[in-house]
Amino acid sequence: MSGHSKWATTKHKKAVIDAKRGKLFAKLIKNIEVAARTGGGDPAGNPTLFDAIQKAKKTSVPNENIDRAVKRGSGQEAGGADYQTIMYEGYGPGGIAVLVECLTDNRNRAASDVRVAFTRNGGTMADPGSVSYLFSRKGVVIVPKEGTDEDAVTEAVLDAGGEEITDNGDTFEVLSEATDLVPVRTALQDAGIEYDSADVVFYPSMQVEVDVEGARKILRLIDALEDSDDVQNVFTNFDAPDEVMAQLEDED
């Protein structure tokens, strides 16, 4: 799973830039609103909302923005949009599988944005089901290394359903079944271990290794997709070796 892990690290660095642009804030706020609408506005009884709030706080979204999103989503305050989740599938340059998760109140706009991003960046849209079978739903918890070590994390999550722990440099990535995400996250909390985020993601069952040029092309497509306000997450099955990612980072 190394490619995904390195991509998660790259994404973490990218998030800092995104946050400055305000795009990431908007997506995190949208997550909170949808979670509150789906499961109620009390984080104690709504694990999805709890995790959405946690992630927003860790990314320095102001508390008042978080509170307003919870109120809009749970109906305590007017102005909430009726967001729908839509999945689009496609292939990036080099045959890389791409899943695009949209959260939108305008299906036509979302479809248009995604199609344009694929077309302009060497990719093609695909029929539903033609790419998604290459992924499975998994729980991923990102744990900062500071103040803990791999043994402590392993011990905490082993009985809760933690399947695999990957060292991403400055974080650990804990993989589990999607249904074990909350028990794994709770086990870390009980052990006094801080975590940055807990998400259910689409995880690739097999990966395609890319060289520098291949990585550059697929990352360009991902950037274009994520630039759309309607696109919430992009999942791919590319694997870039350490030296490739290092070379790309040097170019930034």
Buried (B, 14 or more C-beta within 10 A) or exposed (E): BBBBBBBBBBBBEBBEEBBEEEBBBBBBBBBBBBBBBEBBBEBEEBBBBBBBBBBBEBBEBEEEBBBBBBBBBBEEEEEBBEBBEBBBBBBBBBEBBBBBBBBBEBEEBBBEBBBEBBEEBBBEBBEEEEBBEBBEEBBBBBBBBEEBEEEBBEBBBEEBBBBEBBEBEEBBBBBBBBEBBBBBBBBBEEBEBEBBBBBBBBBBEEBBBBEBEBBBBBBBBBBBBBEBBBBBBBBBBBBBBEEBBEBBEEEE
